[in-house]
Amino acid sequence: MVLNYIWIAFFIIAFVIALVKLVFLGDFDVFPAMMDSTFSSSKTAFEISLGLTGVLSLWLGIMKIGEKGGVVNVLARMLSPIFVKLFPDIPKGHPVTGSIFMNIAANMLGLDNAATPLGLKAMEQLQELNTKKDTASNPMIMFLVLNTSGLTLIPISIMVYRAQMGAAQPTDIFIPILLATFFSTLAGIIFTSLYQKINLLNRTMLLTLGGAAAVVAGIIWGFGQMDSILMNKVSTSSANIMLMMIIIAFIIAGVRKKVNVYDAFIEGAKDGFTTAVRIIPYLVAILVGIGVFRASGAMDMLIDGIRWGVEATGANSDFVGALPTALMKPLSGSGARGMMVDAMTTYGADSFIGRLSCIFQGSTDTTFYILAVYFGSVGIVKTRHAVACGLLADLAGIIAAIAIAYLFFG
Protein backbone atom coordinates (compact mmCIF):
# COMPACT_ATOMS: atom_id res chain seq x y z
CA MET A 1 0.00 0.00 0.00
CA VAL A 2 2.82 2.42 0.87
CA LEU A 3 4.59 1.71 -2.41
CA ASN A 4 1.29 2.38 -4.24
CA TYR A 5 1.13 5.90 -2.80
CA ILE A 6 4.81 6.53 -3.50
CA TRP A 7 4.46 5.37 -7.09
CA ILE A 8 1.44 7.65 -7.65
CA ALA A 9 3.32 10.54 -6.01
CA PHE A 10 6.23 10.10 -8.44
CA PHE A 11 3.94 10.75 -11.41
CA ILE A 12 1.82 13.52 -9.88
CA ILE A 13 4.80 15.48 -8.54
CA ALA A 14 6.67 15.02 -11.83
CA PHE A 15 3.64 16.24 -13.84
CA VAL A 16 3.12 19.32 -11.64
CA ILE A 17 6.79 20.32 -11.80
CA ALA A 18 6.92 19.77 -15.55
CA LEU A 19 3.75 21.86 -16.02
CA VAL A 20 5.26 24.69 -13.96
CA LYS A 21 8.43 24.57 -16.06
CA LEU A 22 6.41 24.68 -19.27
CA VAL A 23 4.09 27.53 -18.24
CA PHE A 24 6.48 29.76 -16.31
CA LEU A 25 9.90 28.92 -17.79
CA GLY A 26 8.90 28.04 -21.33
CA ASP A 27 10.63 24.67 -21.10
CA PHE A 28 9.13 22.73 -24.03
CA ASP A 29 11.60 19.86 -23.66
CA VAL A 30 10.49 18.61 -20.26
CA PHE A 31 7.43 16.59 -21.35
CA PRO A 32 9.23 14.90 -24.29
CA ALA A 33 12.04 14.06 -21.88
CA MET A 34 9.57 12.50 -19.44
CA MET A 35 7.98 10.38 -22.16
CA ASP A 36 11.39 9.30 -23.45
CA SER A 37 12.29 8.24 -19.92
CA THR A 38 9.28 5.92 -19.72
CA PHE A 39 10.48 3.96 -22.77
CA SER A 40 14.17 3.96 -21.84
CA SER A 41 13.49 3.02 -18.21
CA SER A 42 11.21 0.12 -19.14
CA LYS A 43 13.83 -1.13 -21.60
CA THR A 44 16.54 -0.85 -18.94
CA ALA A 45 14.40 -2.74 -16.43
CA PHE A 46 13.82 -5.60 -18.85
CA GLU A 47 17.49 -5.79 -19.85
CA ILE A 48 18.57 -5.86 -16.20
CA SER A 49 16.07 -8.58 -15.31
CA LEU A 50 17.08 -10.65 -18.33
CA GLY A 51 20.75 -10.24 -17.50
CA LEU A 52 20.13 -11.33 -13.92
CA THR A 53 18.95 -14.77 -14.98
CA GLY A 54 22.34 -16.50 -15.28
CA VAL A 55 24.00 -15.12 -12.14
CA LEU A 56 20.86 -15.43 -10.02
CA SER A 57 20.43 -19.04 -11.13
CA LEU A 58 24.06 -19.71 -10.20
CA TRP A 59 23.78 -18.35 -6.67
CA LEU A 60 20.39 -19.80 -5.86
CA GLY A 61 21.69 -23.14 -7.08
CA ILE A 62 24.63 -22.89 -4.68
CA MET A 63 22.30 -21.82 -1.87
CA LYS A 64 20.03 -24.81 -2.49
CA ILE A 65 23.04 -27.12 -2.03
CA GLY A 66 23.81 -25.41 1.29
CA GLU A 67 20.20 -25.61 2.39
CA LYS A 68 19.94 -29.35 1.68
CA GLY A 69 23.42 -29.89 3.11
CA GLY A 70 22.25 -28.74 6.54
CA VAL A 71 24.14 -25.42 6.66
CA VAL A 72 21.03 -23.63 7.96
CA ASN A 73 20.68 -26.20 10.76
CA VAL A 74 24.33 -25.77 11.73
CA LEU A 75 23.89 -22.01 11.97
CA ALA A 76 20.77 -22.51 14.07
CA ARG A 77 22.70 -24.59 16.60
CA MET A 78 25.51 -22.03 16.70
CA LEU A 79 23.04 -19.22 17.41
CA SER A 80 21.14 -21.13 20.12
CA PRO A 81 23.01 -19.81 23.23
CA ILE A 82 22.61 -16.22 22.04
CA PHE A 83 18.92 -16.41 21.22
CA VAL A 84 18.06 -17.91 24.60
CA LYS A 85 19.30 -14.64 26.16
CA LEU A 86 17.50 -12.43 23.65
CA PHE A 87 14.13 -14.19 24.10
CA PRO A 88 13.82 -14.76 27.87
CA ASP A 89 10.00 -14.91 27.70
CA ILE A 90 9.99 -18.00 25.48
CA PRO A 91 9.81 -21.24 27.52
CA LYS A 92 12.92 -23.37 27.22
CA GLY A 93 12.57 -26.05 24.57
CA HIS A 94 9.51 -24.47 22.90
CA PRO A 95 9.27 -25.33 19.15
CA VAL A 96 9.21 -21.63 18.19
CA THR A 97 12.90 -21.43 19.08
CA GLY A 98 13.77 -23.69 16.17
CA SER A 99 11.65 -21.67 13.74
CA ILE A 100 13.30 -18.43 14.85
CA PHE A 101 16.77 -19.94 14.48
CA MET A 102 15.96 -21.24 11.03
CA ASN A 103 14.49 -17.93 9.88
CA ILE A 104 17.46 -15.86 11.04
CA ALA A 105 19.95 -18.36 9.62
CA ALA A 106 18.13 -18.38 6.28
CA ASN A 107 18.16 -14.57 6.21
CA MET A 108 21.89 -14.51 6.96
CA LEU A 109 22.48 -16.78 3.97
CA GLY A 110 20.20 -14.73 1.73
CA LEU A 111 17.63 -17.52 1.38
CA ASP A 112 14.63 -15.17 1.11
CA ASN A 113 12.30 -17.84 -0.27
CA ALA A 114 13.02 -20.06 2.73
CA ALA A 115 13.20 -17.25 5.31
CA THR A 116 9.72 -15.81 4.80
CA PRO A 117 7.72 -19.05 5.34
CA LEU A 118 9.88 -19.85 8.37
CA GLY A 119 9.32 -16.35 9.72
CA LEU A 120 5.55 -16.59 9.33
CA LYS A 121 5.59 -19.97 11.06
CA ALA A 122 7.63 -18.50 13.93
CA MET A 123 5.19 -15.60 14.25
CA GLU A 124 2.22 -18.01 14.46
CA GLN A 125 3.98 -19.95 17.23
CA LEU A 126 4.84 -16.72 19.08
CA GLN A 127 1.16 -15.73 18.85
CA GLU A 128 0.24 -18.97 20.61
CA LEU A 129 2.38 -17.80 23.56
CA ASN A 130 0.97 -14.28 23.40
CA THR A 131 -1.59 -13.47 26.11
CA LYS A 132 -2.85 -10.32 24.34
CA LYS A 133 -3.73 -11.46 20.84
CA ASP A 134 -4.00 -7.97 19.31
CA THR A 135 -0.79 -6.65 20.89
CA ALA A 136 2.80 -7.49 19.93
CA SER A 137 4.68 -9.39 22.65
CA ASN A 138 8.31 -8.75 23.57
CA PRO A 139 9.62 -11.85 21.73
CA MET A 140 7.62 -10.85 18.64
CA ILE A 141 9.20 -7.40 18.60
CA MET A 142 12.74 -8.69 19.13
CA PHE A 143 12.18 -11.21 16.34
CA LEU A 144 10.87 -8.50 14.00
CA VAL A 145 13.76 -6.14 14.76
CA LEU A 146 16.29 -8.89 14.04
CA ASN A 147 14.59 -9.28 10.67
CA THR A 148 14.32 -5.56 9.87
CA SER A 149 17.93 -4.83 10.84
CA GLY A 150 18.90 -6.87 7.79
CA LEU A 151 21.76 -9.03 9.08
CA THR A 152 22.99 -10.76 5.92
CA LEU A 153 26.27 -12.59 5.43
CA ILE A 154 25.98 -12.93 1.65
CA PRO A 155 24.32 -10.00 -0.24
CA ILE A 156 23.82 -12.07 -3.38
CA SER A 157 21.22 -9.93 -5.15
CA ILE A 158 23.21 -6.71 -4.74
CA MET A 159 26.37 -8.29 -6.16
CA VAL A 160 24.30 -9.65 -9.04
CA TYR A 161 22.91 -6.20 -9.82
CA ARG A 162 26.39 -4.68 -9.69
CA ALA A 163 27.64 -7.30 -12.14
CA GLN A 164 24.72 -6.57 -14.44
CA MET A 165 25.37 -2.81 -14.26
CA GLY A 166 28.98 -3.28 -15.37
CA ALA A 167 30.89 -2.95 -12.08
CA ALA A 168 34.59 -3.80 -12.47
CA GLN A 169 34.50 -5.74 -9.18
CA PRO A 170 30.88 -6.54 -8.23
CA THR A 171 32.05 -7.98 -4.88
CA ASP A 172 33.87 -4.86 -3.67
CA ILE A 173 30.87 -3.89 -1.52
CA PHE A 174 30.80 -7.29 0.26
CA ILE A 175 32.85 -6.30 3.33
CA PRO A 176 31.39 -2.75 3.60
CA ILE A 177 27.85 -4.22 3.64
CA LEU A 178 28.88 -6.82 6.20
CA LEU A 179 30.21 -4.05 8.48
CA ALA A 180 27.20 -1.75 8.01
CA THR A 181 24.63 -4.48 8.61
CA PHE A 182 26.52 -5.47 11.78
CA PHE A 183 26.02 -1.96 13.20
CA SER A 184 22.32 -1.86 12.28
CA THR A 185 21.73 -5.26 13.89
CA LEU A 186 23.73 -4.35 17.00
CA ALA A 187 21.76 -1.11 17.34
CA GLY A 188 18.46 -2.98 16.91
CA ILE A 189 19.38 -5.47 19.64
CA ILE A 190 20.50 -2.73 22.04
CA PHE A 191 17.47 -0.46 21.51
CA THR A 192 15.00 -3.35 21.79
CA SER A 193 16.75 -4.69 24.89
CA LEU A 194 16.54 -1.27 26.54
CA TYR A 195 12.80 -1.10 25.82
CA GLN A 196 12.24 -4.64 27.10
CA LYS A 197 14.71 -4.38 30.00
CA ILE A 198 16.69 -7.38 28.75
CA ASN A 199 20.06 -7.65 30.47
CA LEU A 200 22.81 -7.80 27.86
CA LEU A 201 25.50 -7.68 30.53
CA ASN A 202 25.87 -11.44 30.82
CA ARG A 203 28.75 -13.64 29.79
CA THR A 204 27.14 -15.07 26.64
CA MET A 205 26.04 -11.73 25.22
CA LEU A 206 29.17 -9.86 26.24
CA LEU A 207 31.39 -12.49 24.63
CA THR A 208 29.25 -12.59 21.48
CA LEU A 209 28.61 -8.89 20.95
CA GLY A 210 31.95 -7.81 22.38
CA GLY A 211 33.83 -10.33 20.29
CA ALA A 212 31.96 -9.34 17.14
CA ALA A 213 32.53 -5.64 17.86
CA ALA A 214 36.24 -6.29 18.41
CA VAL A 215 36.51 -8.12 15.08
CA VAL A 216 34.68 -5.31 13.28
CA ALA A 217 36.84 -2.67 14.99
CA GLY A 218 39.93 -4.62 13.95
CA ILE A 219 38.76 -4.80 10.35
CA ILE A 220 38.01 -1.07 10.25
CA TRP A 221 41.35 -0.24 11.90
CA GLY A 222 43.25 -2.51 9.52
CA PHE A 223 41.66 -1.03 6.42
CA GLY A 224 42.18 2.44 7.84
CA GLN A 225 45.95 1.87 7.71
CA MET A 226 45.87 1.25 3.93
CA ASP A 227 45.70 3.67 1.05
CA SER A 228 42.61 3.57 -1.15
CA ILE A 229 44.19 1.41 -3.88
CA LEU A 230 45.52 -1.24 -1.50
CA MET A 231 42.28 -1.15 0.51
CA ASN A 232 40.21 -1.85 -2.60
CA LYS A 233 42.48 -4.73 -3.64
CA VAL A 234 42.48 -6.34 -0.18
CA SER A 235 38.73 -5.84 0.28
CA THR A 236 37.90 -7.32 -3.13
CA SER A 237 40.35 -10.22 -2.73
CA SER A 238 39.05 -11.02 0.77
CA ALA A 239 35.45 -10.93 -0.43
CA ASN A 240 36.17 -13.25 -3.35
CA ILE A 241 38.13 -15.67 -1.17
CA MET A 242 35.32 -15.76 1.40
CA LEU A 243 32.68 -16.31 -1.26
CA MET A 244 34.67 -19.11 -2.87
CA MET A 245 35.18 -20.73 0.54
CA ILE A 246 31.42 -20.53 1.14
CA ILE A 247 30.72 -22.22 -2.20
CA ILE A 248 33.22 -25.00 -1.44
CA ALA A 249 31.86 -25.39 2.11
CA PHE A 250 28.29 -25.71 0.80
CA ILE A 251 29.34 -28.36 -1.71
CA ILE A 252 31.28 -30.30 0.95
CA ALA A 253 28.29 -30.07 3.32
CA GLY A 254 26.07 -31.47 0.57
CA VAL A 255 28.48 -34.32 -0.11
CA ARG A 256 28.66 -35.18 3.62
CA LYS A 257 24.86 -35.30 3.76
CA LYS A 258 24.91 -37.54 0.66
CA VAL A 259 22.95 -34.94 -1.29
CA ASN A 260 23.01 -35.12 -5.06
CA VAL A 261 24.65 -31.70 -5.33
CA TYR A 262 24.16 -31.47 -9.07
CA ASP A 263 20.41 -32.07 -8.84
CA ALA A 264 20.18 -29.70 -5.87
CA PHE A 265 21.99 -27.02 -7.87
CA ILE A 266 19.63 -27.48 -10.82
CA GLU A 267 16.62 -27.21 -8.49
CA GLY A 268 17.90 -23.94 -7.05
CA ALA A 269 18.90 -22.63 -10.48
CA LYS A 270 15.35 -23.14 -11.69
CA ASP A 271 14.18 -20.95 -8.82
CA GLY A 272 16.71 -18.35 -9.93
CA PHE A 273 15.28 -18.29 -13.45
CA THR A 274 11.74 -18.00 -12.08
CA THR A 275 12.78 -15.19 -9.73
CA ALA A 276 14.47 -13.24 -12.53
CA VAL A 277 11.29 -13.43 -14.65
CA ARG A 278 9.00 -12.62 -11.72
CA ILE A 279 10.74 -9.33 -10.87
CA ILE A 280 10.41 -7.89 -14.41
CA PRO A 281 7.03 -6.11 -13.90
CA TYR A 282 8.06 -4.78 -10.48
CA LEU A 283 11.35 -3.43 -11.77
CA VAL A 284 9.66 -1.91 -14.84
CA ALA A 285 7.06 -0.17 -12.62
CA ILE A 286 9.51 1.35 -10.18
CA LEU A 287 12.16 2.34 -12.73
CA VAL A 288 9.58 4.05 -14.95
CA GLY A 289 8.25 5.96 -11.93
CA ILE A 290 11.74 7.02 -10.89
CA GLY A 291 12.66 7.83 -14.50
CA VAL A 292 9.71 10.21 -14.89
CA PHE A 293 10.43 11.74 -11.48
CA ARG A 294 14.07 12.33 -12.47
CA ALA A 295 13.30 13.59 -16.02
CA SER A 296 10.94 16.24 -14.64
CA GLY A 297 13.74 17.64 -12.50
CA ALA A 298 12.05 16.66 -9.23
CA MET A 299 14.86 14.31 -8.20
CA ASP A 300 17.47 17.01 -8.79
CA MET A 301 15.43 19.47 -6.73
CA LEU A 302 15.18 16.98 -3.86
CA ILE A 303 18.88 16.09 -3.94
CA ASP A 304 20.00 19.71 -4.35
CA GLY A 305 17.84 20.73 -1.39
CA ILE A 306 19.33 18.08 0.86
CA ARG A 307 22.85 18.85 -0.43
CA TRP A 308 22.36 22.55 0.34
CA GLY A 309 21.29 21.71 3.88
CA VAL A 310 24.27 19.40 4.42
CA GLU A 311 26.76 21.90 2.99
CA ALA A 312 25.27 24.65 5.16
CA THR A 313 26.52 22.69 8.16
CA GLY A 314 30.00 22.46 6.65
CA ALA A 315 29.80 18.68 6.12
CA ASN A 316 30.87 16.72 3.04
CA SER A 317 27.87 16.20 0.76
CA ASP A 318 29.17 13.49 -1.58
CA PHE A 319 26.81 10.94 0.00
CA VAL A 320 23.60 12.89 -0.73
CA GLY A 321 23.07 11.42 -4.20
CA ALA A 322 22.64 7.96 -2.68
CA LEU A 323 20.12 9.01 -0.02
CA PRO A 324 16.98 8.15 -2.07
CA THR A 325 17.90 4.46 -1.67
CA ALA A 326 18.29 4.85 2.09
CA LEU A 327 15.01 6.76 2.45
CA MET A 328 13.09 4.23 0.35
CA LYS A 329 14.48 1.07 1.98
CA PRO A 330 12.32 1.06 5.15
CA LEU A 331 9.21 1.46 2.96
CA SER A 332 9.82 -0.87 0.04
CA GLY A 333 12.49 -3.36 -0.96
CA SER A 334 11.60 -3.17 -4.65
CA GLY A 335 11.44 0.63 -4.48
CA ALA A 336 14.89 0.80 -2.85
CA ARG A 337 16.21 -1.67 -5.40
CA GLY A 338 14.94 0.63 -8.14
CA MET A 339 16.63 3.61 -6.49
CA MET A 340 19.88 1.62 -6.24
CA VAL A 341 19.75 0.66 -9.91
CA ASP A 342 18.88 4.26 -10.85
CA ALA A 343 21.89 5.53 -8.87
CA MET A 344 24.24 3.09 -10.61
CA THR A 345 22.72 3.97 -14.00
CA THR A 346 23.00 7.72 -13.40
CA TYR A 347 26.36 7.95 -11.64
CA GLY A 348 28.02 4.64 -12.56
CA ALA A 349 28.24 1.30 -10.73
CA ASP A 350 31.79 2.07 -9.54
CA SER A 351 31.09 5.65 -8.51
CA PHE A 352 31.00 6.61 -4.84
CA ILE A 353 27.24 7.19 -5.03
CA GLY A 354 26.66 3.92 -6.88
CA ARG A 355 28.59 1.94 -4.29
CA LEU A 356 27.01 3.75 -1.34
CA SER A 357 23.54 3.03 -2.73
CA CYS A 358 24.44 -0.67 -2.74
CA ILE A 359 25.65 -0.47 0.86
CA PHE A 360 22.41 1.30 1.86
CA GLN A 361 20.44 -1.45 0.14
CA GLY A 362 22.33 -4.16 2.03
CA SER A 363 22.65 -2.57 5.47
CA THR A 364 18.97 -2.69 6.51
CA ASP A 365 15.70 -4.32 5.48
CA THR A 366 12.17 -3.19 4.60
CA THR A 367 10.95 -2.32 8.09
CA PHE A 368 7.34 -1.35 7.34
CA TYR A 369 6.81 -4.19 4.86
CA ILE A 370 8.11 -6.80 7.32
CA LEU A 371 6.02 -5.38 10.14
CA ALA A 372 2.91 -5.36 7.94
CA VAL A 373 3.36 -8.93 6.65
CA TYR A 374 4.49 -10.61 9.87
CA PHE A 375 2.15 -8.81 12.27
CA GLY A 376 -0.69 -8.88 9.77
CA SER A 377 -0.40 -12.64 9.42
CA VAL A 378 -1.43 -13.11 13.07
CA GLY A 379 -3.75 -10.13 13.50
CA ILE A 380 -1.46 -7.90 15.57
CA VAL A 381 -2.82 -4.33 15.65
CA LYS A 382 -0.86 -2.73 18.52
CA THR A 383 2.83 -2.84 17.55
CA ARG A 384 4.12 -1.08 20.70
CA HIS A 385 7.83 -0.19 20.26
CA ALA A 386 8.43 -2.33 17.16
CA VAL A 387 8.39 0.59 14.68
CA ALA A 388 10.61 2.80 16.85
CA CYS A 389 13.23 0.08 17.37
CA GLY A 390 13.13 -0.93 13.69
CA LEU A 391 13.63 2.65 12.47
CA LEU A 392 16.40 3.32 15.00
CA ALA A 393 18.19 0.24 13.67
CA ASP A 394 17.69 1.58 10.13
CA LEU A 395 19.14 4.95 11.14
CA ALA A 396 22.18 3.27 12.67
CA GLY A 397 22.65 1.29 9.46
CA ILE A 398 22.44 4.43 7.31
CA ILE A 399 24.98 6.33 9.43
CA ALA A 400 27.31 3.32 9.49
CA ALA A 401 26.95 2.86 5.70
CA ILE A 402 27.96 6.48 5.04
CA ALA A 403 30.99 6.28 7.35
CA ILE A 404 32.13 2.94 5.95
CA ALA A 405 31.65 4.10 2.34
CA TYR A 406 33.93 7.08 3.00
CA LEU A 407 36.47 4.73 4.61
CA PHE A 408 36.52 2.30 1.68
CA PHE A 409 35.68 4.42 -1.35
CA GLY A 410 35.87 8.09 -0.31
KAZICOR-V365473 format. One record per backbone hydrogen bond with DSSP energy under -1.0 kcal/mol. NH is the residue of the N-H (numbers start at 0). CO is the residue of the C=O. E is the energy in kcal/mol with one decimal. If there is no record, write none. Layout:
nh=NH co=CO e=E
nh=NH co=CO e=E
This chain:
nh=4 co=0 e=-1.7
nh=5 co=1 e=-2.3
nh=6 co=2 e=-2.8
nh=7 co=3 e=-2.1
nh=8 co=4 e=-2.4
nh=9 co=5 e=-2.2
nh=10 co=6 e=-1.3
nh=11 co=7 e=-2.5
nh=12 co=8 e=-2.7
nh=13 co=9 e=-1.9
nh=14 co=10 e=-2.6
nh=15 co=11 e=-2.5
nh=16 co=12 e=-2.5
nh=17 co=13 e=-2.4
nh=18 co=14 e=-2.5
nh=19 co=15 e=-2.2
nh=20 co=16 e=-2.3
nh=21 co=17 e=-2.3
nh=22 co=18 e=-2.7
nh=23 co=19 e=-2.6
nh=24 co=20 e=-1.3
nh=26 co=20 e=-2.0
nh=27 co=25 e=-1.2
nh=32 co=28 e=-2.2
nh=33 co=29 e=-2.0
nh=34 co=30 e=-2.3
nh=35 co=31 e=-2.5
nh=36 co=32 e=-1.9
nh=37 co=33 e=-1.3
nh=38 co=34 e=-1.3
nh=39 co=35 e=-2.6
nh=40 co=36 e=-2.7
nh=41 co=37 e=-1.6
nh=42 co=38 e=-2.0
nh=43 co=39 e=-2.3
nh=44 co=40 e=-2.5
nh=45 co=41 e=-2.0
nh=46 co=42 e=-2.5
nh=47 co=43 e=-2.5
nh=48 co=44 e=-2.4
nh=49 co=45 e=-2.7
nh=50 co=46 e=-2.3
nh=51 co=47 e=-1.5
nh=55 co=51 e=-3.0
nh=56 co=52 e=-2.2
nh=57 co=53 e=-2.0
nh=58 co=54 e=-2.3
nh=59 co=55 e=-2.5
nh=60 co=56 e=-1.7
nh=61 co=57 e=-2.0
nh=62 co=58 e=-2.7
nh=63 co=59 e=-1.8
nh=64 co=60 e=-1.5
nh=65 co=61 e=-1.9
nh=66 co=62 e=-2.6
nh=67 co=63 e=-2.4
nh=68 co=64 e=-1.8
nh=69 co=66 e=-1.1
nh=70 co=65 e=-2.4
nh=73 co=69 e=-2.0
nh=74 co=70 e=-2.3
nh=75 co=71 e=-2.1
nh=76 co=72 e=-2.0
nh=77 co=73 e=-2.0
nh=78 co=74 e=-2.1
nh=82 co=78 e=-2.2
nh=83 co=79 e=-1.7
nh=85 co=81 e=-1.4
nh=86 co=82 e=-1.7
nh=89 co=86 e=-1.5
nh=93 co=90 e=-1.9
nh=96 co=93 e=-1.7
nh=98 co=94 e=-1.3
nh=99 co=95 e=-2.6
nh=100 co=96 e=-2.5
nh=101 co=97 e=-2.5
nh=102 co=98 e=-2.4
nh=103 co=99 e=-2.6
nh=104 co=100 e=-2.6
nh=105 co=101 e=-2.4
nh=106 co=102 e=-2.3
nh=107 co=103 e=-2.4
nh=108 co=104 e=-1.5
nh=109 co=106 e=-1.3
nh=110 co=105 e=-3.0
nh=111 co=109 e=-1.7
nh=114 co=110 e=-2.7
nh=115 co=111 e=-2.1
nh=117 co=113 e=-1.5
nh=118 co=114 e=-2.6
nh=119 co=115 e=-2.5
nh=120 co=116 e=-2.0
nh=121 co=117 e=-2.4
nh=122 co=118 e=-2.3
nh=123 co=119 e=-2.0
nh=124 co=120 e=-2.0
nh=125 co=121 e=-2.3
nh=126 co=122 e=-2.0
nh=127 co=123 e=-1.2
nh=134 co=131 e=-1.8
nh=135 co=381 e=-2.9
nh=140 co=136 e=-2.1
nh=141 co=137 e=-2.5
nh=142 co=138 e=-2.4
nh=143 co=139 e=-2.5
nh=144 co=140 e=-2.7
nh=145 co=141 e=-2.2
nh=146 co=142 e=-1.4
nh=147 co=143 e=-2.9
nh=148 co=144 e=-2.2
nh=149 co=146 e=-1.2
nh=152 co=107 e=-2.7
nh=153 co=107 e=-1.2
nh=155 co=153 e=-2.3
nh=158 co=154 e=-1.9
nh=159 co=155 e=-2.4
nh=160 co=156 e=-2.4
nh=161 co=157 e=-2.3
nh=162 co=158 e=-2.1
nh=163 co=159 e=-2.3
nh=164 co=160 e=-2.1
nh=165 co=162 e=-1.2
nh=166 co=161 e=-2.6
nh=171 co=168 e=-2.2
nh=173 co=170 e=-2.0
nh=176 co=172 e=-2.3
nh=177 co=173 e=-2.0
nh=178 co=174 e=-2.4
nh=179 co=175 e=-2.5
nh=180 co=176 e=-2.9
nh=181 co=177 e=-1.2
nh=182 co=178 e=-1.6
nh=183 co=179 e=-1.9
nh=184 co=180 e=-2.1
nh=185 co=181 e=-2.7
nh=186 co=182 e=-2.4
nh=187 co=183 e=-2.2
nh=188 co=184 e=-2.5
nh=189 co=185 e=-2.4
nh=190 co=186 e=-2.9
nh=191 co=187 e=-2.3
nh=192 co=188 e=-2.3
nh=193 co=189 e=-2.2
nh=194 co=190 e=-2.0
nh=195 co=191 e=-2.4
nh=197 co=192 e=-2.2
nh=201 co=199 e=-1.5
nh=205 co=201 e=-2.9
nh=206 co=202 e=-2.5
nh=207 co=203 e=-2.2
nh=208 co=204 e=-2.9
nh=209 co=205 e=-1.8
nh=210 co=206 e=-1.7
nh=211 co=207 e=-2.4
nh=212 co=208 e=-2.7
nh=213 co=209 e=-2.4
nh=214 co=210 e=-2.2
nh=215 co=211 e=-2.5
nh=216 co=212 e=-2.8
nh=217 co=213 e=-2.4
nh=218 co=214 e=-2.4
nh=219 co=215 e=-2.7
nh=220 co=216 e=-2.8
nh=221 co=217 e=-2.8
nh=222 co=218 e=-2.6
nh=223 co=219 e=-1.9
nh=225 co=222 e=-1.3
nh=230 co=226 e=-2.8
nh=231 co=227 e=-2.0
nh=232 co=228 e=-2.0
nh=233 co=229 e=-2.9
nh=234 co=230 e=-2.8
nh=235 co=231 e=-2.4
nh=236 co=232 e=-2.6
nh=237 co=233 e=-2.8
nh=238 co=234 e=-2.4
nh=239 co=235 e=-2.4
nh=240 co=236 e=-2.4
nh=241 co=237 e=-2.7
nh=242 co=238 e=-2.5
nh=243 co=239 e=-2.3
nh=244 co=240 e=-2.4
nh=245 co=241 e=-2.2
nh=246 co=242 e=-2.2
nh=247 co=243 e=-2.5
nh=248 co=244 e=-2.7
nh=249 co=245 e=-2.6
nh=250 co=246 e=-2.2
nh=251 co=247 e=-2.7
nh=252 co=248 e=-2.7
nh=253 co=249 e=-2.2
nh=254 co=250 e=-2.3
nh=255 co=251 e=-2.6
nh=256 co=252 e=-1.7
nh=257 co=254 e=-1.5
nh=258 co=253 e=-3.3
nh=260 co=258 e=-1.6
nh=263 co=259 e=-2.5
nh=264 co=260 e=-2.4
nh=265 co=261 e=-2.4
nh=266 co=262 e=-2.4
nh=267 co=263 e=-2.3
nh=268 co=264 e=-2.9
nh=269 co=265 e=-2.1
nh=270 co=266 e=-1.3
nh=271 co=267 e=-1.8
nh=272 co=268 e=-2.1
nh=273 co=269 e=-2.4
nh=274 co=270 e=-2.8
nh=275 co=271 e=-2.4
nh=276 co=272 e=-1.9
nh=277 co=273 e=-2.5
nh=278 co=274 e=-1.7
nh=279 co=276 e=-1.2
nh=282 co=278 e=-2.8
nh=283 co=279 e=-2.7
nh=284 co=280 e=-2.4
nh=285 co=281 e=-2.2
nh=286 co=282 e=-2.4
nh=287 co=283 e=-2.3
nh=288 co=284 e=-2.0
nh=289 co=285 e=-2.4
nh=290 co=286 e=-2.6
nh=291 co=287 e=-2.5
nh=292 co=288 e=-2.1
nh=293 co=289 e=-2.7
nh=294 co=290 e=-2.8
nh=295 co=291 e=-1.8
nh=296 co=293 e=-1.3
nh=297 co=292 e=-1.1
nh=298 co=292 e=-1.1
nh=300 co=296 e=-2.0
nh=301 co=297 e=-2.4
nh=302 co=298 e=-2.8
nh=303 co=299 e=-2.9
nh=304 co=300 e=-2.1
nh=305 co=301 e=-2.1
nh=306 co=302 e=-3.0
nh=307 co=303 e=-2.6
nh=308 co=304 e=-1.9
nh=309 co=305 e=-2.4
nh=310 co=306 e=-2.9
nh=311 co=307 e=-1.9
nh=313 co=310 e=-1.4
nh=314 co=309 e=-1.6
nh=319 co=316 e=-1.4
nh=321 co=318 e=-1.6
nh=322 co=319 e=-1.7
nh=324 co=321 e=-1.1
nh=326 co=322 e=-2.8
nh=327 co=323 e=-1.8
nh=328 co=324 e=-1.9
nh=330 co=327 e=-1.5
nh=331 co=327 e=-2.5
nh=335 co=331 e=-2.2
nh=336 co=332 e=-2.3
nh=337 co=333 e=-2.1
nh=338 co=334 e=-2.1
nh=339 co=335 e=-2.6
nh=340 co=336 e=-2.5
nh=341 co=337 e=-2.6
nh=342 co=338 e=-2.4
nh=343 co=339 e=-2.2
nh=344 co=340 e=-2.5
nh=345 co=341 e=-2.7
nh=346 co=342 e=-2.8
nh=347 co=343 e=-1.2
nh=350 co=347 e=-1.3
nh=354 co=350 e=-2.5
nh=355 co=351 e=-2.6
nh=356 co=352 e=-2.4
nh=357 co=353 e=-1.4
nh=358 co=354 e=-2.0
nh=359 co=355 e=-2.8
nh=360 co=356 e=-2.3
nh=361 co=357 e=-1.7
nh=362 co=358 e=-1.4
nh=364 co=147 e=-2.2
nh=366 co=364 e=-1.6
nh=367 co=329 e=-2.4
nh=369 co=365 e=-2.7
nh=370 co=366 e=-2.4
nh=371 co=367 e=-2.4
nh=372 co=368 e=-2.7
nh=373 co=369 e=-2.7
nh=374 co=370 e=-1.9
nh=375 co=371 e=-1.5
nh=376 co=372 e=-1.5
nh=377 co=374 e=-1.1
nh=379 co=374 e=-2.5
nh=380 co=133 e=-2.1
nh=381 co=133 e=-3.0
nh=385 co=382 e=-2.1
nh=388 co=384 e=-2.4
nh=389 co=385 e=-2.4
nh=390 co=386 e=-2.7
nh=391 co=387 e=-2.2
nh=392 co=388 e=-2.0
nh=393 co=389 e=-1.9
nh=394 co=390 e=-2.6
nh=395 co=391 e=-2.2
nh=396 co=392 e=-2.1
nh=397 co=393 e=-2.3
nh=398 co=394 e=-2.5
nh=399 co=395 e=-2.5
nh=400 co=396 e=-2.4
nh=401 co=397 e=-2.2
nh=402 co=398 e=-2.2
nh=403 co=399 e=-2.8
nh=404 co=400 e=-2.4
nh=405 co=401 e=-2.0
nh=406 co=402 e=-1.8
nh=407 co=403 e=-2.6
nh=408 co=404 e=-3.1
